[in-house]
Amino acid sequence: MKKPAHLDVALHESLLATADLLSRRRAGEIAEQTIDQLVAMRWLTWKGGALRLTEAGEGVLVKAQATMLDNLRAA
């Protein structure tokens, strides 16, 4: 069963925001529910007490960023 498109968009937006916060070392601002959801998707993992993007998460992030740029160019 395929997920509705709006769920994919919401997940990608959550991943984009999470990656931004992680890059600025502000993981404490990420909602627990978001962390749990992204860990369940295997896009985030805990390593040494720190949140990290997984290889799969990095791949999804690159695709989400490309989609966002395409949408900005089309606007």
VEXVOGU-9030 format. One record per atom (N, C-alpha, C, O, CB): residue in one letter; atom name; x, y, z. Coordinates in steps of 0.1 Angstrom, whole numbers. Atoms other than C-alpha are relative to their C-alpha. Glycine has a CB too. Layout:
<rs>
R   type   atom       X       Y       Z
R      A     CA       X       Y       Z
...
</rs>
This chain:
<rs>
R   type   atom       X       Y       Z
R      M      N       8     -12       0
R      M     CA       0       0       0
R      M      C       9      12       0
R      M      O      17      14       9
R      M     CB     -10       0      12
R      K      N      -8     -12       2
R      K     CA      15      33     -11
R      K      C      -5      11      10
R      K      O     -17      13      12
R      K     CB      -1       5     -14
R      K      N       3     -11      -9
R      K     CA      16      62      14
R      K      C      -6      12      -9
R      K      O      -1      14     -20
R      K     CB      12       5       8
R      P      N       5     -12       7
R      P     CA      -4      94       4
R      P      C      12      10      -2
R      P      O      21      10       6
R      P     CB     -11       7       8
R      A      N     -11      -9       3
R      A     CA      18     120     -12
R      A      C       3      10      10
R      A      O      14      14      12
R      A     CB      -3       7     -14
R      H      N      -2     -11     -10
R      H     CA      12     146      15
R      H      C       9      -6      12
R      H      O      15       2      19
R      H     CB     -13       5       5
R      L      N      -9       5     -10
R      L     CA      29     122      40
R      L      C      14       0      -4
R      L      O      23       3       4
R      L     CB      -5     -15       4
R      D      N     -13       0       5
R      D     CA      59     119      18
R      D      C       6      14       1
R      D      O      17      16       5
R      D     CB       1      -5     -14
R      V      N      -4     -14      -1
R      V     CA      61     157      16
R      V      C       3       4      14
R      V      O      13      10      17
R      V     CB     -10       9      -6
R      A      N      -2      -4     -14
R      A     CA      58     161      53
R      A      C      12      -7       6
R      A      O      20      -1      13
R      A     CB     -12      -5       9
R      L      N     -12       6      -5
R      L     CA      85     135      60
R      L      C      12       6      -6
R      L      O      22       8       1
R      L     CB      -1     -15      -4
R      H      N     -11      -6       7
R      H     CA     108     151      35
R      H      C       3      14       7
R      H      O      14      18       9
R      H     CB      -2       2     -15
R      E      N      -2     -13      -7
R      E     CA     102     185      51
R      E      C       6      -1      14
R      E      O      14       7      18
R      E     CB     -13       8       1
R      S      N      -6       3     -13
R      S     CA     109     170      85
R      S      C      15      -3       0
R      S      O      23       1       8
R      S     CB      -8     -11       7
R      L      N     -14       4       2
R      L     CA     141     155      73
R      L      C       9      13      -4
R      L      O      20      14       2
R      L     CB       2     -10     -11
R      L      N      -7     -12       4
R      L     CA     152     188      57
R      L      C       2       9      12
R      L      O      13      14      15
R      L     CB      -8       8     -11
R      A      N      -1      -9     -12
R      A     CA     145     208      89
R      A      C       9      -7      10
R      A      O      17       0      17
R      A     CB     -14       2       6
R      T      N      -9       7      -9
R      T     CA     162     181     110
R      T      C      14       1      -4
R      T      O      23       3       5
R      T     CB      -4     -15       1
R      A      N     -14       0       5
R      A     CA     193     180      89
R      A      C       6      14       2
R      A      O      17      16       5
R      A     CB       1      -3     -15
R      D      N      -5     -14      -2
R      D     CA     195     218      91
R      D      C       3       2      15
R      D      O      14       8      18
R      D     CB     -11      10      -4
R      L      N      -3      -1     -14
R      L     CA     193     217     129
R      L      C      12      -8       4
R      L      O      20      -3      12
R      L     CB     -12      -5       8
R      L      N     -12       8      -3
R      L     CA     219     189     131
R      L      C      12       7      -5
R      L      O      22       7       2
R      L     CB      -1     -14      -6
R      S      N     -12      -7       5
R      S     CA     243     209     109
R      S      C       3      12       8
R      S      O      15      16       9
R      S     CB      -3       4     -15
R      R      N      -3     -12      -9
R      R     CA     239     239     133
R      R      C       2      -5      14
R      R      O       2       4      23
R      R     CB     -11      10      -1
R      R      N      -2       5     -13
R      R     CA     244     216     163
R      R      C     -11       4      10
R      R      O      -8       8      21
R      R     CB      14       4       6
R      R      N      11      -4      -8
R      R     CA     209     223     176
R      R      C     -10     -12       1
R      R      O     -22     -10       0
R      R     CB      -7      12      -6
R      A      N       8      12       0
R      A     CA     196     187     179
R      A      C     -11       1      11
R      A      O     -21      -5      10
R      A     CB       8     -12       2
R      G      N       9      -2     -11
R      G     CA     179     197     212
R      G      C     -13       6      -4
R      G      O     -23       5       3
R      G     CB       6       7      11
R      E      N      12      -6       5
R      E     CA     153     216     191
R      E      C      -8      -9      -8
R      E      O     -19      -5     -13
R      E     CB       4      13      -7
R      I      N       7       9       8
R      I     CA     142     186     172
R      I      C     -10      -7       9
R      I      O      -7     -13      19
R      I     CB       9     -11      -7
R      A      N      11       7      -8
R      A     CA     108     172     185
R      A      C       3     -15       1
R      A      O       7     -21      -9
R      A     CB     -14       3      -7
R      E      N      -2      14      -2
R      E     CA     110     138     200
R      E      C      -8      -9     -10
R      E      O      -3     -19     -15
R      E     CB      -5      -4      14
R      Q      N       8       7      10
R      Q     CA      82     126     177
R      Q      C       7       0     -13
R      Q      O       6     -11     -20
R      Q     CB     -14       7      -1
R      T      N      -7       0      12
R      T     CA     102     137     147
R      T      C      12      -9       0
R      T      O      14     -17     -10
R      T     CB       4      14      -3
R      I      N     -12       9      -1
R      I     CA     133     119     159
R      I      C      -5     -15      -1
R      I      O       1     -23      -8
R      I     CB       7       2      14
R      D      N       5      14       0
R      D     CA     113      87     166
R      D      C      -5      -4     -14
R      D      O      -2     -15     -19
R      D     CB     -12      -1       9
R      Q      N       5       3      14
R      Q     CA      97      89     131
R      Q      C      11      -2      -9
R      Q      O      11     -12     -17
R      Q     CB     -10      11      -5
R      L      N     -11       1       9
R      L     CA     129      95     113
R      L      C       9     -12       3
R      L      O      15     -18      -6
R      L     CB       8      13       0
R      V      N      -7      12      -4
R      V     CA     147      67     133
R      V      C      -7     -12      -5
R      V      O      -1     -21     -10
R      V     CB       2       0      15
R      A      N       8      11       5
R      A     CA     119      44     124
R      A      C       1      -2     -15
R      A      O       0     -13     -20
R      A     CB     -15       1       4
R      M      N      -2       0      15
R      M     CA     123      53      87
R      M      C      15      -4      -3
R      M      O      18      -7     -15
R      M     CB      -3      13      -6
R      R      N     -15       3       2
R      R     CA     161      45      92
R      R      C       7      11      -8
R      R      O      16       9     -15
R      R     CB       1     -13      -8
R      W      N      -7     -12       5
R      W     CA     170      80      81
R      W      C       9       7      10
R      W      O      18      14       6
R      W     CB     -11      10      -5
R      L      N      -9      -5     -11
R      L     CA     185      89     115
R      L      C       4     -12       9
R      L      O      -3     -22       9
R      L     CB      -8      11       8
R      T      N      -4      10     -10
R      T     CA     204      69     140
R      T      C       7       7      11
R      T      O      12      18      10
R      T     CB       9     -11      -7
R      W      N      -8      -5     -11
R      W     CA     220      74     174
R      W      C      14      -7      -1
R      W      O      15     -19      -2
R      W     CB      -7      -4      13
R      K      N     -14       5       0
R      K     CA     258      71     174
R      K      C       7       8      11
R      K      O       9      20      10
R      K     CB       7       2     -14
R      G      N      -8      -7     -11
R      G     CA     278      78     206
R      G      C      -8      11       7
R      G      O      -2      21      11
R      G     CB      12       6      -6
R      G      N       8     -10      -7
R      G     CA     249      97     221
R      G      C      -4      12      -9
R      G      O     -10      21      -4
R      G     CB       7       5      12
R      A      N       3     -10       9
R      A     CA     245     119     190
R      A      C      -9      -5     -11
R      A      O      -7     -16     -16
R      A     CB      13       7      -5
R      L      N       8       3      12
R      L     CA     219     119     162
R      L      C       9       2     -12
R      L      O      16      12     -14
R      L     CB     -13       8       0
R      R      N      -8       0      13
R      R     CA     234     112     128
R      R      C     -10      -4     -11
R      R      O     -18     -13      -9
R      R     CB      12      -8       0
R      L      N       7       5      12
R      L     CA     219     109      93
R      L      C       6     -13      -4
R      L      O      18     -15      -3
R      L     CB       1      10     -12
R      T      N      -5      12       5
R      T     CA     222      74      80
R      T      C       3       2     -15
R      T      O       0      12     -21
R      T     CB     -11     -12       2
R      E      N      -3       0      14
R      E     CA     234      66      45
R      E      C     -13       2      -8
R      E      O     -14      10     -18
R      E     CB       8     -12      -5
R      A      N      14      -2       6
R      A     CA     197      62      35
R      A      C      -5      14       2
R      A      O     -11      19      -8
R      A     CB      -9     -11       5
R      G      N       5     -13      -3
R      G     CA     188      94      52
R      G      C       7      11      -9
R      G      O       1      20     -13
R      G     CB       2       3      14
R      E      N      -8     -10       8
R      E     CA     216     113      33
R      E      C      -5      -1     -14
R      E      O      -6       9     -21
R      E     CB      15      -3       0
R      G      N       6       1      14
R      G     CA     202      99       0
R      G      C     -13       6      -1
R      G      O     -16      13     -11
R      G     CB      -1     -15      -4
R      V      N      13      -7       0
R      V     CA     167     110       8
R      V      C       1      15       1
R      V      O      -6      22      -6
R      V     CB      -9      -6      11
R      L      N      -3     -15      -2
R      L     CA     180     144      19
R      L      C       4       6     -13
R      L      O      -1      17     -17
R      L     CB      10       2      11
R      V      N      -5      -5      13
R      V     CA     198     149     -14
R      V      C     -12       1     -10
R      V      O     -13      11     -17
R      V     CB      11      -9      -6
R      K      N      12       0       9
R      K     CA     166     140     -33
R      K      C     -10      11       4
R      K      O     -15      18      -5
R      K     CB      -7     -14      -1
R      A      N       9     -11      -5
R      A     CA     145     163     -11
R      A      C       5      14      -4
R      A      O      -3      22      -7
R      A     CB      -3      -2      15
R      Q      N      -6     -13       3
R      Q     CA     169     192     -16
R      Q      C      -1       2     -15
R      Q      O      -4      14     -19
R      Q     CB      15       0       4
R      A      N       1      -2      14
R      A     CA     169     186     -54
R      A      C     -14       3      -4
R      A      O     -17      12     -13
R      A     CB       5     -13      -7
R      T      N      14      -3       3
R      T     CA     131     186     -55
R      T      C      -4      14       4
R      T      O     -11      21      -3
R      T     CB      -9     -11       8
R      M      N       2     -14      -5
R      M     CA     130     218     -34
R      M      C       5      10     -10
R      M      O      -1      20     -13
R      M     CB       5       2      14
R      L      N      -6      -9       9
R      L     CA     154     235     -58
R      L      C      -8       0     -14
R      L      O     -10      11     -19
R      L     CB      14      -4      -3
R      D      N       8       0      12
R      D     CA     134     223     -88
R      D      C     -13       8       1
R      D      O     -17      15      -8
R      D     CB      -3     -15      -4
R      N      N      12      -7      -3
R      N     CA     102     236     -73
R      N      C       2      15       1
R      N      O      -6      23      -4
R      N     CB      -6      -4      13
R      L      N      -4     -14      -1
R      L     CA     119     270     -66
R      L      C       2       6     -14
R      L      O      -2      17     -17
R      L     CB      12       3       9
R      R      N      -3      -4      14
R      R     CA     131     272    -102
R      R      C     -13       1      -9
R      R      O     -14      10     -17
R      R     CB      10      -9      -7
R      A      N      12       0       8
R      A     CA      97     264    -116
R      A      C     -10      11       4
R      A      O     -19      15      -4
R      A     CB      -7     -14       2
R      A      N       9     -10      -5
R      A     CA      80     291     -95
R      A      C       2      13      -6
R      A      O      -5      23      -3
R      A     CB       1       1      15
</rs>
